[in-house]
């Protein structure tokens, strides 16, 4: 009986203390209503936890329907305007926000986002919120700072301490490209994204957005500097998206054949949505520039910053779900499936009774010995000759067996050459197509077709029944590099044996390029 009384009394005392603690927090929140925070102890009342729910497509997990992720943020205006990261909220169908010590979430509206600066501004239902102010002094190495937020999806407010360890460092990440970034050692964990980095008196030094750690080194933590954030936020507050197309994106790069920006989600009504980008698409090129060659969003953001969000920009997208390449123009004609030589020619090369094994699954990037031209070929085409022919020329050959391709003309393969016409007597596109080396006299001429892709314009001849009826198909392409700084002509000859080779043909024509002046 005594033990029971002790347990009951202890429980009552615990509940009483919990009630007192909660009430004191609520009392403090009420005292701070509509006021600026000026002390570290009060920062939590203007720090928020955000839950973003929606449907996303993940590179490893695939379609993720009705999932919710959590991040942090902070209020900067008593009306409920709050800052967070773009990658926390962009593409979400619904937002829930927990403010201070409130148990019930509030709704919020996205006012504007910046994909490249990884910032977003939201408007929380309600008014008279405590709010944080920006730090206005010089941010110097050694400044004491505190990272606050709600890491790991935990509803419990967390604070870690550290110092500014670097005033400015690179802000290029797989999901952003920020100009002004500081480095600090106040520990961040997933869920801290979008939360404030503050001083002892609760002033915001930066917006936490990234961390990294290499084997054998200490983790590094990064925040978007206050001056960078405020310049962007002024535009977001007016409802303007900044350096954004409307995706929650991530750079993907396998180091060989796949480069681009993966779209986890797409914001309804955004330029990306209007042109036809879908979750799970990979944006391969923008204005003809191949994206994510360095594994970051830098190239993507450079194009957006150069042209502006409202400009018409060419875009090429890889849709893995249907194995299609689509092209269109942002703020212009929507995406359409690119011309597929493989699908067009399939009926010409599939022999009776032949069962294709499917497209080549792995590709590799290869270059000539001078590193002037490049293309991607199936890894099975491992017999590569990168030697030059003569001065002012670049040459590159590839096949499963070059002897079989070049001597016996019975196997698949490709030859790619580029010529500097300023120094070599190379004729027009039509002249080159009639050159004995390019013209395939042992084949049946099918027709001549126009060819155009970013940075190249020309024509190709299609040949069938090479070396006799039922023989290989060949494509002979001649095109001019659309670059005012150099006068270059390219010649490509591809031999196709099976339907698999048709997909290789498509891939080669999509990926060939001149990467340096032809000398």
TIKOLBA-949492 format. One record per residue (C-alpha): residue in three letters; x, y, z. Coordinates in pm, 1 decimal, decimal comma. Example, Ala and Ser with C-alpha at 12.3 -4.5 7.8 and 13.67 -1.06 7.14 Angstrom:
ALA_1230,0_-450,0_780,0
SER_1367,0_-106,0_714,0
END
This chain:
UNK_0,0_0,0_0,0
UNK_282,4_243,8_89,4
UNK_462,9_158,3_-232,3
UNK_145,0_232,7_-429,2
UNK_108,4_571,5_-252,3
UNK_470,6_656,1_-334,3
UNK_417,5_565,6_-699,9
UNK_96,7_769,9_-720,8
UNK_256,8_1070,3_-550,9
UNK_558,1_1047,8_-781,8
UNK_332,6_1033,0_-1087,4
UNK_131,8_1331,8_-968,1
UNK_451,6_1524,9_-904,1
UNK_587,2_1435,3_-1249,8
UNK_266,3_1546,1_-1420,8
UNK_262,0_1865,7_-1215,0
UNK_620,6_1949,6_-1312,9
UNK_545,0_1868,8_-1676,3
UNK_240,9_2094,9_-1659,7
UNK_444,6_2375,0_-1499,5
UNK_716,8_2334,6_-1767,1
UNK_465,7_2338,6_-2051,5
UNK_278,8_2632,4_-1903,6
UNK_597,0_2830,8_-1854,4
UNK_688,6_2766,4_-2220,3
UNK_345,3_2875,4_-2329,6
UNK_367,3_3177,4_-2103,0
UNK_703,1_3272,5_-2253,2
UNK_567,6_3226,9_-2605,7
UNK_278,1_3455,9_-2514,7
UNK_519,4_3715,8_-2376,0
UNK_717,3_3708,1_-2701,3
UNK_414,6_3727,3_-2931,9
UNK_488,9_3963,3_-3220,9
UNK_832,9_4052,9_-3081,2
UNK_1187,6_4012,1_-3209,6
UNK_1404,2_3749,9_-3039,0
UNK_1713,0_3891,8_-2867,2
UNK_1840,5_3597,1_-2662,8
UNK_1959,7_3246,9_-2745,4
UNK_1721,9_3096,7_-2486,9
UNK_1424,0_3230,4_-2682,4
UNK_1529,9_3120,4_-3032,5
UNK_1320,3_2803,1_-3015,8
UNK_997,9_3008,1_-3009,3
UNK_1070,5_3135,0_-3362,3
UNK_1214,4_2807,2_-3492,9
UNK_977,2_2572,5_-3675,1
UNK_957,2_2212,4_-3780,2
UNK_816,9_2151,6_-4128,4
UNK_658,7_1834,6_-4262,3
UNK_631,1_1820,9_-4642,2
UNK_405,3_1548,5_-4779,3
UNK_371,3_1446,3_-5140,8
UNK_465,0_1200,1_-5411,8
UNK_827,8_1176,9_-5516,0
UNK_1038,8_957,1_-5744,3
UNK_1368,9_845,0_-5593,6
UNK_1659,0_708,8_-5804,7
UNK_1699,7_404,2_-5578,8
UNK_1351,0_356,7_-5432,0
UNK_1139,2_450,3_-5733,2
UNK_789,1_594,4_-5686,3
UNK_720,3_704,2_-5327,7
UNK_353,4_796,3_-5288,3
UNK_214,2_1002,7_-5002,5
UNK_537,5_1018,1_-4806,4
UNK_636,4_1291,8_-4563,1
UNK_980,2_1429,5_-4485,8
UNK_1073,7_1679,1_-4215,6
UNK_1305,6_1976,8_-4200,1
UNK_1349,7_2299,2_-4007,3
UNK_1293,7_2669,7_-4063,8
UNK_1255,4_2999,4_-3879,5
UNK_1011,6_3288,7_-3868,7
UNK_1137,9_3630,9_-3985,0
UNK_815,6_3833,1_-3962,9
UNK_536,9_3843,8_-3700,8
UNK_284,3_3776,4_-3979,4
UNK_420,7_3421,1_-4005,3
UNK_665,2_3449,2_-4295,7
UNK_938,2_3190,2_-4247,9
UNK_1258,5_3079,2_-4420,0
UNK_1359,6_2721,9_-4500,9
UNK_1541,7_2528,2_-4775,0
UNK_1399,1_2467,9_-5119,4
UNK_1478,4_2098,1_-5090,8
UNK_1262,6_2078,9_-4774,9
UNK_937,9_2204,1_-4934,0
UNK_961,8_2215,3_-5314,6
UNK_720,3_1982,1_-5491,0
UNK_523,4_1904,4_-5173,7
UNK_147,0_1864,5_-5197,9
UNK_87,5_1980,2_-4839,9
UNK_283,6_2142,8_-4557,9
UNK_241,9_2113,7_-4181,9
UNK_431,9_2347,1_-3951,1
UNK_491,4_2320,2_-3576,7
UNK_571,5_2653,8_-3411,4
UNK_754,2_2688,3_-3077,6
UNK_601,1_2462,2_-2810,8
UNK_265,4_2425,2_-2987,8
UNK_146,1_2066,8_-3012,0
UNK_-89,5_2111,3_-3307,2
UNK_53,0_2183,9_-3654,1
UNK_-44,7_2481,5_-3865,1
UNK_-92,4_2500,7_-4241,5
UNK_147,1_2702,6_-4455,5
UNK_171,7_2831,2_-4811,5
UNK_485,6_2844,9_-5026,1
UNK_546,9_3204,6_-5137,6
UNK_855,0_3148,6_-5351,8
UNK_1158,2_2924,1_-5396,5
UNK_1511,8_2931,8_-5529,9
UNK_1640,1_2593,3_-5644,7
UNK_1996,2_2710,2_-5694,8
UNK_2026,9_2907,6_-5370,6
UNK_1831,5_2632,0_-5187,7
UNK_1599,2_2881,4_-5021,0
UNK_1222,8_2894,2_-4980,7
UNK_983,0_3134,2_-4816,1
UNK_657,8_3013,2_-4661,9
UNK_362,0_3189,0_-4497,6
UNK_229,0_3019,0_-4181,7
UNK_-136,0_3052,9_-4085,1
UNK_-175,3_3292,1_-3792,8
UNK_-16,7_3615,7_-3672,9
UNK_178,7_3776,9_-3387,6
UNK_461,5_3523,6_-3401,6
UNK_797,7_3576,8_-3232,1
UNK_1058,4_3624,6_-3505,7
UNK_1433,0_3620,5_-3564,7
UNK_1642,5_3905,4_-3700,9
UNK_1945,0_3886,9_-3932,5
UNK_2297,0_3937,6_-3801,5
UNK_2433,8_4264,0_-3940,6
UNK_2799,0_4257,8_-3830,2
UNK_3100,5_4113,9_-4010,1
UNK_3101,8_3735,3_-4004,7
UNK_3455,3_3643,0_-3903,9
UNK_3633,9_3315,8_-3840,4
UNK_3597,8_3227,1_-3473,0
UNK_3253,0_3381,2_-3425,3
UNK_3052,0_3171,4_-3176,9
UNK_2746,5_3023,2_-3348,9
UNK_2463,2_2783,7_-3264,5
UNK_2274,8_2551,9_-3499,6
UNK_1911,7_2508,4_-3398,1
UNK_1628,3_2302,3_-3538,8
UNK_1462,3_1964,3_-3534,0
UNK_1705,8_1701,0_-3665,9
UNK_1615,2_1340,1_-3749,6
UNK_1241,9_1418,0_-3754,1
UNK_1238,6_1446,8_-3375,2
UNK_979,8_1693,7_-3244,6
UNK_1222,7_1793,9_-2967,1
UNK_1405,3_2122,1_-3024,4
UNK_1785,5_2079,6_-3052,7
UNK_2077,6_2320,4_-3020,1
UNK_2445,9_2257,5_-3095,8
UNK_2736,5_2501,1_-3061,2
UNK_3047,4_2580,4_-3261,8
UNK_3237,8_2855,1_-3437,5
UNK_3260,4_2989,6_-3790,5
UNK_3558,6_2801,7_-3933,9
UNK_3564,7_2957,8_-4282,5
UNK_3412,4_3287,9_-4394,1
UNK_3347,8_3176,4_-4752,4
UNK_3361,5_2840,4_-4924,9
UNK_3211,4_2660,7_-5224,3
UNK_2835,6_2624,2_-5225,1
UNK_2815,9_2379,4_-5516,7
UNK_2634,2_2064,1_-5404,7
UNK_2433,0_1794,5_-5584,3
UNK_2113,4_1988,7_-5501,5
UNK_2223,0_2356,6_-5514,5
UNK_2480,1_2611,2_-5627,5
UNK_2503,8_2888,8_-5369,2
UNK_2735,6_3189,4_-5409,4
UNK_2797,5_3289,2_-5045,8
UNK_2843,9_3001,5_-4802,1
UNK_3016,6_2987,0_-4465,2
UNK_3159,3_2679,0_-4295,8
UNK_3112,2_2603,3_-3925,3
UNK_3147,7_2315,6_-3679,7
UNK_2812,0_2326,5_-3499,5
UNK_2682,1_1974,6_-3562,1
UNK_2405,3_1928,5_-3819,8
UNK_2198,6_1617,5_-3885,8
UNK_1928,6_1537,7_-4141,9
UNK_1629,2_1748,8_-4044,2
UNK_1841,6_2052,5_-3955,2
UNK_1805,8_2168,1_-4315,9
UNK_1649,6_2512,5_-4334,8
UNK_1709,4_2591,6_-3969,2
UNK_1898,6_2902,4_-3854,7
UNK_2259,7_2939,1_-3751,7
UNK_2249,0_3205,2_-3479,6
UNK_2472,1_3408,3_-3248,8
UNK_2458,7_3428,0_-2868,9
UNK_2193,4_3701,4_-2890,8
UNK_1977,5_3503,0_-3132,9
UNK_2067,3_3685,6_-3456,2
UNK_2070,6_3477,5_-3776,9
UNK_2416,1_3437,0_-3932,3
UNK_2303,3_3190,9_-4198,6
UNK_2061,2_2922,0_-4313,8
UNK_2190,2_2568,8_-4257,3
UNK_2169,9_2357,4_-4571,9
UNK_2451,5_2103,6_-4607,3
UNK_2714,4_1887,1_-4442,0
UNK_2988,2_1661,3_-4571,2
UNK_3246,6_1421,5_-4439,3
UNK_3529,0_1241,9_-4613,2
UNK_3678,1_920,5_-4472,2
UNK_3930,6_998,1_-4201,9
UNK_3824,8_1361,7_-4162,6
UNK_3591,5_1556,1_-3938,7
UNK_3249,5_1649,0_-4069,7
UNK_3203,8_1994,7_-4220,2
UNK_2881,2_2193,9_-4194,6
UNK_2761,2_2474,6_-4418,6
UNK_2516,1_2764,1_-4402,7
UNK_2395,4_3013,6_-4662,5
UNK_2528,5_3351,1_-4546,6
UNK_2283,1_3611,8_-4425,9
UNK_2360,4_3862,7_-4702,8
UNK_2303,4_3599,1_-4971,7
UNK_1979,3_3484,9_-4809,4
UNK_1829,3_3830,3_-4755,6
UNK_1888,8_3936,9_-5116,0
UNK_1702,4_3628,4_-5241,4
UNK_1430,0_3646,5_-4975,9
UNK_1335,5_4001,5_-5076,7
UNK_1242,3_3861,7_-5418,9
UNK_1072,0_3550,9_-5279,7
UNK_857,5_3767,8_-5053,8
UNK_714,7_3931,9_-5367,5
UNK_607,0_3587,3_-5492,4
UNK_893,9_3554,2_-5739,0
UNK_1082,0_3228,9_-5791,5
UNK_1455,7_3285,1_-5831,3
UNK_1688,2_3069,8_-6044,6
UNK_1420,3_2802,7_-6051,7
UNK_1237,5_2594,1_-6308,2
UNK_1012,1_2422,4_-6056,6
UNK_1190,4_2099,1_-5965,2
UNK_1320,1_1943,8_-5646,7
UNK_1635,9_1820,8_-5814,0
UNK_1955,5_1628,8_-5754,9
UNK_2261,5_1598,9_-5978,7
UNK_2332,5_1245,4_-6098,9
UNK_2661,5_1136,4_-6253,5
UNK_2783,2_780,2_-6297,9
UNK_3118,1_895,7_-6434,6
UNK_3063,3_728,7_-6770,4
UNK_2739,1_779,3_-6959,0
UNK_2472,2_926,1_-6734,8
UNK_2485,6_1297,6_-6650,3
UNK_2200,1_1527,6_-6557,1
UNK_1960,4_1662,0_-6295,8
UNK_1717,3_1410,4_-6145,2
UNK_1372,5_1553,2_-6075,4
UNK_1239,5_1408,9_-5747,4
UNK_925,0_1616,1_-5788,5
UNK_787,9_1891,5_-6009,9
UNK_587,1_2191,6_-5889,1
UNK_248,1_2220,7_-6058,9
UNK_226,5_2516,9_-6295,2
UNK_601,7_2579,4_-6295,8
UNK_801,7_2617,0_-6621,5
UNK_930,3_2260,2_-6577,6
UNK_574,7_2130,6_-6536,2
UNK_442,2_2328,9_-6833,6
UNK_716,4_2204,4_-7067,1
UNK_636,4_1846,7_-6958,5
UNK_908,8_1742,1_-6713,4
UNK_783,2_1460,5_-6488,6
UNK_908,4_1326,1_-6154,3
UNK_1180,0_1072,3_-6229,0
UNK_1297,9_1250,8_-6544,6
UNK_1664,4_1341,0_-6583,6
UNK_1731,1_1681,5_-6738,5
UNK_2031,6_1597,6_-6955,3
UNK_2098,3_1930,2_-7127,3
UNK_1982,4_2289,6_-7088,8
UNK_2057,9_2530,9_-7374,4
UNK_2276,1_2253,9_-7521,3
UNK_2500,2_2233,3_-7212,8
UNK_2543,9_1884,1_-7068,3
UNK_2456,7_1906,8_-6697,4
UNK_2616,7_1761,8_-6384,1
UNK_2949,9_1671,3_-6541,0
UNK_3105,4_1758,8_-6202,9
UNK_2830,9_1596,9_-5996,0
UNK_2677,5_1927,8_-5884,3
UNK_2401,2_2168,2_-5990,8
UNK_2658,2_2432,5_-6092,7
UNK_2610,4_2407,3_-6471,4
UNK_2231,6_2396,3_-6440,1
UNK_2232,4_2704,8_-6220,1
UNK_2480,5_2889,8_-6442,0
UNK_2240,8_2852,1_-6735,6
UNK_1943,9_2973,5_-6528,8
UNK_2140,4_3270,4_-6395,2
UNK_2264,0_3360,5_-6743,7
UNK_1928,3_3342,3_-6920,4
UNK_1674,5_3404,1_-6643,2
UNK_1372,2_3195,9_-6548,7
UNK_1143,4_3357,4_-6807,5
UNK_1370,5_3299,6_-7108,9
UNK_1307,3_3038,4_-7375,0
UNK_1568,6_2764,6_-7327,3
UNK_1619,9_2436,7_-7509,0
UNK_1590,4_2133,5_-7283,0
UNK_1661,1_1763,2_-7333,5
UNK_1520,4_1506,6_-7092,4
UNK_1584,9_1135,1_-7042,7
UNK_1272,2_952,4_-6931,5
UNK_1391,0_624,1_-6785,9
UNK_1038,3_490,3_-6734,9
UNK_985,7_472,0_-7112,0
UNK_1349,5_472,8_-7227,3
UNK_1283,4_787,1_-7430,0
UNK_1475,7_1105,2_-7496,0
UNK_1252,8_1412,2_-7518,7
UNK_1332,3_1762,8_-7637,1
UNK_1150,4_2092,2_-7607,5
UNK_1190,3_2450,2_-7491,3
UNK_1129,2_2586,5_-7143,4
UNK_874,7_2870,1_-7180,9
UNK_817,5_2743,9_-7534,9
UNK_707,8_2429,1_-7719,7
UNK_659,1_2133,0_-7481,6
UNK_867,4_1819,4_-7471,4
UNK_832,5_1571,3_-7755,5
UNK_1004,2_1239,5_-7811,6
UNK_1323,4_1296,8_-8009,5
UNK_1356,0_1128,3_-8343,8
UNK_1464,7_772,4_-8276,6
UNK_1675,1_625,9_-8553,5
UNK_1652,2_291,2_-8378,2
UNK_1272,2_273,5_-8385,9
UNK_1264,1_408,0_-8739,8
UNK_1508,8_149,1_-8872,9
UNK_1407,6_-154,9_-8667,6
UNK_1208,2_-314,3_-8948,3
UNK_1507,3_-288,0_-9182,7
UNK_1756,9_-478,7_-8969,9
UNK_1562,5_-739,7_-8775,8
UNK_1612,5_-1061,7_-8963,3
UNK_1342,4_-1320,9_-8981,2
UNK_1340,1_-1533,8_-8667,8
UNK_1585,4_-1303,9_-8486,9
UNK_1502,0_-1221,2_-8125,9
UNK_1670,9_-901,6_-8007,8
UNK_1823,3_-921,2_-7660,7
UNK_1729,7_-563,2_-7576,8
UNK_1922,8_-238,5_-7580,3
UNK_2279,6_-220,4_-7454,1
UNK_2253,6_-143,7_-7084,7
UNK_2595,9_6,0_-7013,6
UNK_2777,5_281,6_-7200,0
UNK_3117,6_444,4_-7163,8
UNK_3256,4_780,6_-7269,7
UNK_3558,7_757,9_-7500,2
UNK_3788,6_1028,9_-7639,2
UNK_4051,3_1057,0_-7911,0
UNK_4419,2_1064,8_-7817,9
UNK_4423,9_1447,2_-7834,2
UNK_4113,9_1484,3_-7611,1
UNK_3935,4_1686,8_-7879,0
UNK_3627,2_1474,1_-7951,4
UNK_3412,3_1245,2_-7738,5
UNK_3118,1_1006,1_-7769,3
UNK_2950,0_737,3_-7562,7
UNK_2943,3_380,9_-7692,5
UNK_2831,2_48,6_-7542,7
UNK_3087,5_-93,7_-7302,2
UNK_3079,1_-403,1_-7523,6
UNK_3240,9_-189,7_-7796,4
UNK_3570,0_-206,3_-7609,7
UNK_3796,2_-226,2_-7914,4
UNK_3880,2_146,0_-7943,5
UNK_4125,2_329,5_-8171,6
UNK_4176,4_691,7_-8058,0
UNK_4461,5_785,2_-8296,7
UNK_4458,1_1096,0_-8515,2
UNK_4463,4_1077,6_-8896,2
UNK_4663,1_1392,9_-8968,8
UNK_4706,6_1749,2_-8844,2
UNK_4390,4_1954,2_-8779,8
UNK_4192,5_1631,6_-8753,4
UNK_4058,6_1424,3_-8464,9
UNK_3964,9_1059,8_-8513,4
UNK_3795,9_799,4_-8293,2
UNK_3684,6_443,7_-8376,4
UNK_3501,8_185,8_-8162,9
UNK_3352,1_-160,3_-8212,6
UNK_3329,5_-497,9_-8042,3
UNK_3595,8_-599,0_-8297,4
UNK_3751,3_-328,8_-8515,3
UNK_3885,8_-580,1_-8767,5
UNK_3537,2_-725,1_-8806,7
UNK_3399,6_-372,0_-8849,2
UNK_3664,0_-209,3_-9070,1
UNK_3812,5_-495,8_-9275,6
UNK_3536,1_-752,1_-9313,5
UNK_3253,1_-499,5_-9266,7
UNK_3046,6_-764,6_-9089,9
UNK_3030,3_-630,1_-8733,9
UNK_2879,4_-320,1_-8569,2
UNK_3092,5_-16,1_-8502,8
UNK_3141,3_357,9_-8542,1
UNK_3399,9_592,6_-8689,0
UNK_3396,7_957,9_-8578,1
UNK_3622,2_1225,3_-8727,5
UNK_3633,0_1604,5_-8693,6
UNK_3814,6_1842,6_-8928,5
UNK_3933,7_2201,4_-8886,5
UNK_3819,0_2359,5_-9214,7
UNK_4027,2_2669,2_-9156,5
UNK_4337,9_2467,6_-9243,6
UNK_4202,5_2169,3_-9441,6
UNK_4033,2_2173,4_-9780,8
UNK_3710,4_2011,6_-9663,9
UNK_3404,0_2076,3_-9877,8
UNK_3040,3_2143,9_-9798,2
UNK_2815,7_1897,3_-9618,6
UNK_2681,7_1775,8_-9953,9
UNK_3034,9_1742,2_-10094,9
UNK_3145,5_1533,6_-9799,7
UNK_2844,7_1303,4_-9822,6
UNK_2952,7_1227,1_-10178,9
UNK_3314,6_1166,5_-10078,7
UNK_3414,3_804,6_-10165,9
UNK_3506,4_741,1_-9802,9
UNK_3162,6_847,4_-9684,6
UNK_2947,0_726,9_-9973,3
UNK_2867,3_358,2_-9926,3
UNK_2877,9_221,9_-10280,7
UNK_2832,9_-138,4_-10170,6
UNK_2492,7_-57,1_-10018,0
UNK_2147,8_41,3_-10137,0
UNK_2096,1_415,9_-10090,6
UNK_1774,8_475,4_-9894,8
UNK_1741,7_854,1_-9860,2
UNK_1903,9_1173,0_-9728,1
UNK_1767,8_1332,6_-9409,4
UNK_1830,5_1659,1_-9221,0
UNK_2007,4_1631,0_-8885,1
UNK_2011,0_1879,9_-8599,8
UNK_2094,7_1870,1_-8231,4
UNK_2238,2_2127,6_-7989,7
UNK_2560,0_2269,4_-8144,7
UNK_2539,7_2061,5_-8464,0
UNK_2351,4_2088,4_-8793,7
UNK_2388,7_1873,1_-9101,9
UNK_2251,7_1577,0_-9297,6
UNK_2282,0_1200,1_-9300,7
UNK_2246,4_932,4_-9566,8
UNK_2082,5_602,3_-9482,7
UNK_2202,1_285,1_-9654,3
UNK_2059,6_-68,0_-9636,1
UNK_2155,1_-412,5_-9773,8
UNK_2527,6_-340,5_-9747,4
UNK_2741,4_-622,3_-9892,4
UNK_2430,2_-775,2_-10047,6
UNK_2060,1_-832,0_-9972,7
UNK_1989,8_-859,7_-9600,0
UNK_2327,1_-707,5_-9515,0
UNK_2403,2_-443,0_-9252,9
UNK_2251,0_-98,1_-9231,5
UNK_2484,0_203,2_-9236,2
UNK_2431,9_566,5_-9148,1
UNK_2670,7_831,3_-9283,1
UNK_2642,6_1169,2_-9112,2
UNK_2813,3_1498,3_-9194,8
UNK_2744,5_1803,1_-8976,1
UNK_2888,3_2144,1_-8895,5
UNK_2975,1_2252,4_-8542,9
UNK_2764,5_2559,7_-8461,0
UNK_3046,2_2750,7_-8291,1
UNK_3158,1_3092,9_-8421,6
UNK_3505,0_3048,0_-8269,5
UNK_3600,8_2749,6_-8487,1
UNK_3507,6_2611,0_-8830,1
UNK_3472,1_2237,0_-8773,1
UNK_3304,1_1964,0_-8977,3
UNK_3233,2_1618,3_-8832,4
UNK_3184,6_1288,2_-9014,6
UNK_3032,2_982,8_-8848,3
UNK_2971,0_639,8_-8999,8
UNK_2784,0_377,0_-8798,1
UNK_2719,2_17,5_-8901,1
UNK_2418,4_-163,3_-8754,7
UNK_2375,5_-540,6_-8744,8
UNK_2108,6_-612,1_-8481,6
UNK_1827,3_-422,2_-8317,5
UNK_2052,7_-376,2_-8014,1
UNK_2288,9_-175,6_-8235,2
UNK_2005,0_61,6_-8323,8
UNK_1984,7_179,1_-7963,9
UNK_2361,9_223,1_-7965,7
UNK_2323,9_434,1_-8281,0
UNK_2070,1_656,7_-8105,5
UNK_2299,0_697,3_-7805,7
UNK_2606,9_779,7_-8014,8
UNK_2422,1_1047,1_-8211,1
UNK_2290,2_1198,5_-7886,5
UNK_2629,4_1209,1_-7713,1
UNK_2898,1_1283,5_-7972,6
UNK_3061,2_1623,3_-7927,0
UNK_3369,2_1834,6_-7989,9
UNK_3526,5_1915,8_-7653,2
UNK_3835,5_2115,0_-7758,3
UNK_3965,6_2306,2_-8063,7
UNK_4071,6_2070,6_-8345,5
UNK_4446,3_2132,4_-8391,8
END
